[in-house]
Amino acid sequence: MHYIFCRLSQRFRGFGVAFVTFFAFQPVVASANPGLVDGIPAAIAIDGPALTLVSPVAGASLPSSPARAEDILARLRQGFELDYEDNQRTEAERNWFVRHPEYLTRVFTRSQRYMPYIVAELERRGLPLELALLPIVESAYDPFAYSHGRAAGLWQMIPGTARRFGVKQNWWYDGRRDIVDSTRAALDYLEYLEEINDGNWLNAIASYNSGEGNVLRSVRKNRKAGKPIDFWYLRLPKETSMYVPKLLALVEIVADPARYGVTLPEVPNEQQFVVNDIDSQLDLALAAELAGVDIDMIYAYNPGYNRWSTDPAGPHRLVMPVDVAGDFMATLDEVPVRERVRWQRHKVRSGEAISQIAQKYGTTVSALRAANNLRGNTIRAGHYLMIPVATKPLSAYSQSADARLARTQNRQRAGNKIEHVVRSGESFWTISRRYGVPHRALAKWNGMAPGDPLSIGKKLVVWTDRSGAVDSPATSPVQTANTQRKLRY
């Protein structure tokens, strides 16, 4: 059965003109094996009011009224506009989702914090609202997801693409996990991909997964051979051939859950946070105290911050839940900038390097230089440095990169636990050969991807059936890392 309806089509970019179009909507058949996240991270709880499970009335898949809905999924349905044909690949993916309703409940519940912001950004740019479901395929809406390909965050951006679109990544901050920076960059990238694919959104979405070069090369080959150049006819990697159908399967289920016997959580149709300009570095524990929330809540809304504070060099902003944002800013304004982090006076000893001091206090050389107006790295014995330090023990910053890595490395696994200190010239591959373990597993045990670089002196944990002496004395502090949620496709 076809549903006939009308909507305002996407504005032509640069003209601000809308055209009314009429077309038939055919609820499609879909299918395959969606990307999963192993275990829902307990560390980032779904805060806020309990969600109500709702199931639309059968046959009411497409709202006819543009009135504001309480459920953002109803708002999404009004902005669905991708055009495609029925096919077995989409049917297979949809069938998987239908057989796993608990998965849909988890990801849509988790999305409530971020989806309203993403939908608003899509509407502001005039982009298809189907793209708001893309983070489900990419990361299951987990901002701490980290894949074997070094992709991080809701939008699973790799380091190179993130840098290309202006996303900052350093010891203090990884904008790929930040909801504001990552969403801006992901949508910039998708707009670019749509443009180079001549307005073909399915090819653009495939390019987001496999890289623009793979799709363009396949298009050129098909065109040269006189074959169709739509996504369904392109020869692409297996993961990409399943990627677009996963998204379309989700679109079909959201468009008409009752048709497929699915009950979806209600996702509030209202912004869940406010982006506050704080003008300076701020200790996250102090931010939690000023806002009257726990520190886990601060990290949940600000997953881009790796350490105990915001980045000294910016961005100087903090995302806060709507119900505390106003009081937080009023209270913060009363705190002098110099008191927003704690300072410690350090006397430089003979032979001490600035890098050693930075490591000792859990900060960076650049932060020390900025705090002490140093142009270079030269320091003199007997002089004093002012060091920005955390107001609480580092263990209190439960979602910092160090704390998340410690939990990953300390998780009990099969075999004997050995600590290995990285030496010059070693890689995950050489270390895995030494202990007889898979190199991907070795990377996972240490919250990294197999392609991540290893620094000399970095401490790794190895779980092996082989007996052997510990490579070096055990130490408690963990120096660096990112958390990982293994993504299966």
N, C-alpha and C positions, 0 to 999 in steps of 0.2 A: 504494500500500500504506500502510495506517495503522499507526502504532506506538502501542500502548496501554501507558501507564505511570502510576505514581502518584508524587506528591511532596507535600511539606508546602507548603501554600499560604502566601502572604505573611501575616504576622501582622496582625490588625486593629490599627491604630495605637491605642495607649492601653490595649489590653487584654492584650497579651502572650499571646494564645491562638492556637494553630495548629490548622488543620483539615486532615485528609487528603482530597485530592480526586483523583478518577480522571478522566482525559480522554484523548481521542485526539489524537495528534500527527501531523499530515499534513505531510511535508516539502513545502514550497510552491514555487511557481514564482515567479521574481522578475525585476526588470529596470530599466535605464536608464543614466544617465551620471554616475558618481560624481564627487564633488569631488576635484580633484587638487591637489597642491602642485608647482609648477614646480621640478624639481630637488630632490633630497634634500640638505639643508644639510650640507655637508662639515664645517662648523665643530663641529657637535655629533656626534661619533662615537659609535657604539654601543660602550660600554666593557664590560668584563667577559668572561666565558668565551664561547667560540664557541658559537653556537646550533646544535642538531641539528634537521634537518628530519625531521618524523615524519608519517606518514599513518595514520589510524585504519583498523582493519579494516572492510571494507565491512559495513554492516548494524549496526555498533556505534555508532550516532550518539548514543545517549542512555544514559549509564552507569546501571546499575541499582544500583550500590553507592555509598553516600555516603562511602566511604573517601577519605582525602586523596590527591589526585592530584599527580604531579610537575609536570604541565602545567596552567597556570591555565585554559587553554581547556576542559579537562575539567571544571574547577570551574564555569566559566561555564555549561556545558550543563546542569548540575544546577539552576541557578537561572533558566533561561529560563522565562518565564511569559506573555509577551504573546500575546493571542489575536487572530487576523485571518484573513481569507479569502484564497484563491489569487486572483491577479490578474495581468494582463499587465504592469503597471507594475513590480511587484516582480520578475517574470521578466526583464524587460529589464535591470534594474540588476544582477541576479545574473549574467546572461550577460556583462555587461561585466567584472565582477570575474573570472569564470572565464577570460575571454580575456586577462587581464592578471595572471597569477600573480606576476610580478616585483613588481608594486605591492603585492600582499598580503604578500609576503615582507618588503618594506621596512617597511611600516607596523606589522606585527606584531612585527618585530624591534625597531623603535624603541620600541614600546609597553612593552617588558619593564621599563624603568626605572620606569614610572608605573602600569601597569595593576594590579599587585597591591595598591597603596594604594587605588586607586579601587574595586576589587572589595570590599575590606574595608569601605570606607565605605558602599557600597551594601548590603552584608549587615547592617551595623550598623543601618542605617535601615530595613531590610526592603523595599528597592526592587528592581524587576526588574533582574537582572544584564545584560540586553540593553543597558542604559544604559552599560555599560563600553565598548561599541563605538561610542558616539556621538562620542567624540573622533576616531575615524577619519574619520567623515563631516565633522566640523567642521574639523579641522586636520591630518589624517593623523598625529596624535599628535606634532606639532611644537610645542613650547611657544613658539617664536619666530614662529609664523605670524601674519601681520597682513593683514587683508583690506581690500578697497576700502571696506567699510562701517565702518571703524574698529574692527573686532572683533579681539581679540588673545588669544593663548594657546591651550592645548589645547582649551578649551571655547568659544573665540571669543566672549567677552563684549564687548559694546559698553560705552563708558564709563558711560553712564547706568544701565544695568542693574547694572553692577558696583558703582557707588556705592549704588544702591538696596539691595543686599544686603551692604553693609559692606565692600567691597573697596577698600583704600587704593591711590591712584594719585598719584604725585608725581615730582619730578625724580630722586629716589634709587631709587624702588621702584614697580613696577607689579604689584600682586597678581593681575592677570588672567593673568599668566604664571607665577605661583607655584603649585606643585602643591597645596599645602595650602589656601591662601586661595581659589584658583579652584575647586577641587573642592567645598569647603564651599558657596560661593556658588551654583555651578551646580546642586548637588543641592537646596539650599534653594529655588531658583527652580523646578526641576522638580517638587518636592513641591507648591509653591504652584499650579503650572499644572495638575497632576493634580486638585487640590482644586477649582479653579474650573471644570474640565471634567468635574465629576461622576464622577471615577474613570476617565474614558476616556483611557487612556495614549497612544493614537495621536494623538488631538487635542491632548493635552498636549505631545507631542514636536513636532508641527507648530507649536504656539504658540511653542516654544523657538526655532524658526527664523524664523518670520514675525512674531512678536509676538502677545501674547494677544488684542489687539483684533481683529485680522484674522480669527482663527479664531472668536471669539465672535460677531462680526457675521455670518459665513457660517453658523454654526449657527442664529442667530436667523432668517435669511432662509429657510433650509431648513425650519425648524420652522413658520414662518408659511405656507410654500407646501405643507406636508404632505409634505415629502421627508425621507428618512433624514438623520440628523445625524452619522453616522460619517465619519471622515476621507475615505474613498474617494468620498463623495458631495458633499464641500464644494468650493465654488469658491474656490480659493486661488491665490496667485502661482505661476508655473511652477516656480521654485526649490523652493518648499515642497512642491509636488505630487510632486517627485522626491526630496525629502529623506527622508521617512519610508520610502518603498520602498528607498532606499539602505541604511538601517539594517536593515530586515528582510531584505534580500538578504544582508548580512553575517551576520546571525543564522543564516540557513539554511545558509550555507557553513560557519560554525563548528560548527553542530549536526551536520553530516555532510559533512566535506570529501571523503571517498572517493566519495560519491554523485555529486559533481560533478567528480571527477577532479582535485581540488585538493590540494596538499601545503602545509600551513601550518607555520611555524616553531614550535618548542616554546618557550613563554614560561614561565619558571620560576614555580612556584606558591609564592613566598616573597617577603616584603618585601625591597625592594632598598635601602631607606634608613632612617635614623633621624632624627627631628626633634629637634634639640638646642637647649635654652634656653641662650643665651650671655650674657644679662644686659646687654650693652652693644654699642656700635658696634664693628665688627671689620673690619680691612683684609682683603680677600679673598685677596690675595697671601700675607699672614701665615697666613691660615686654610689655604691650600694647603700652605704650608711645614710647619705644625704637623701636618697630616694625612698628609703624605708623598705627596701627589698633585699633578698639575699643575693650573694655574688653570682650564683648560678644563673639567676635571671638576667644580670648584666651581660654575661657571656652569651646567653641565649639570643639576646637582641643584638649583640655586638660580637659575633663569632670571628670577625676578622682580626681581633686583637690577640696576639700570641702570648703576651706576657702579663705582668701585674698592673700595667698602666696602658694608657693610650700612647701612641708613637710620639716621642718628643718633637719630631719634625712634622707632625700632622699625618693624616687628617685630624684636625681639632674639632671632632664632633662625637656625639654619643647618641645612640638610638635608645629611646626610652619608651616603655609602655604608656599608652595614652593617659591612663588614670593617675600616673605619678609624674608625668613630664613637667607639668606646670609648677608644681611644688618643688620639684628637683631644681629647676632653673632658678627659681626665686631663692632657694637656699644656697645654691652654688655661687650666685652673685655676691653673697656676703663673705665668701672665702677668698682671701687674697691669692693671687696667682702663685706666689712663692710658697704658699702653704698647701697647695693642691697635690704635692708629693712631699715625702719626708726627705730631709737632707742629712747627710752624714759627712763629718770632716775627716779626711784621711791624710795622714802624714806620709809623704813618699819616702820609702826606704832606699838605701843604696842598692843599685842593681835592679830595682823594680821597674818593669815596663808598664806603659799605660794599658796595654792589652791584658796584662795579668791583673791589674786593678779592676778593669772592666769585668773580667770573668769572675773575679772574687765577689763582686757586688751584684752580679746578675744584670749587667747593662752592656752597652756597646761603647766602643772607642769614640765614635762620632758623638754620642750623647755626652760623654765626658768632656770632649773638646768644646762642644756648644755650651755646656754648663759652666765651664771655666775659661771661656774666651781664648782657647788655645788655637793657634793656626796650624800647628803640626802635632806630631806625636812626642816631641821632646819634653821631658819633665825632669826636674832636678831633685835630688835627695834633699830632704829637709823642708821642701815646699809642701803646701797643703792643697788638696783638691776637695771640692764640694761634690759629693756623690748623691744623685737621686736614688733613693731606695724605697722598697715597699713598706707600707705601714704595718703589714701583718706578715707572719711567716709565709714563705712561698707556698707551703702546703695548703694554705687557706684559699689560694687562687685555683679552685678545683677544675676549671676548664681552660687553664693556660696550656700552652703547647707542652711544657715540661710535665705538668700533672697528667695530661692525657697520655703522653708517651710512657710515663711511669706505670700507669694502669695497664697499658698495652704490653709492656715488657714484663710486668709482674703477673700477668694472667697465667694461671696454671695450664700447662700443656703436657702432652705425652713425652716421656723421655727424661733425660737429665739436662738440667739447665747449666749452661756454661757461659761465662762472660768473656767476650773477646774484644780486645782493644785494637782498633784499626791501625795497621802499619803502612808505611809508604808503599805505593804501588798496588795495594789490595783493592779488590772490588767485591761486590756481592757474589759474583761468579767464583772468584778464587777462594773466598772464605767458605762458600757452600761446598766446594769440592773438598776442601780440607776436612770438613766435619761430616761429609756425606749426607747433606740435606739439600732439598730443592732451593734454588736461589730465590724464587718468588716467595716461598714460605719464610725464608730468612728475612727478606725485606718486610713482609707482613708482621713478623714477630717484633719488629723494631719500628713500626708505624711509618714505613717508607715504601716507595715504589722501587722496583728493580733498577730503573734508570737514574735514580737519585744519586748524586755524587756523595762519596764518603770522605770525610775529613780525617786526617791523621790524628789519632788519639781518641776518636769517637768510640764510645762503649756500646757494643752490640750484645744482645742475648742470643744464644743458640740453644735450641732444644734438639738433642740427638740421643740415639740409642747407644752411641759409643761412649765408653767410659773414658775419662781423661781429666787431667788437672785443669783447674780454672786458669784461663789465660793470663789473668791479672787480678790483683786484689779487688774485691767488690767495693763499690762506692755507692753512696745513696743519691747524690744529686745527679740529675739527668740534664745534659747540657743543651740539647736542641732536638727538634723534631716536629712532625705534624702527625695528627691522629689519622687513623685509616679505618674506613668502613669498606670492606671488600665488596665490589660490585660484580654480580654475576649477570651475564647476558645469555 
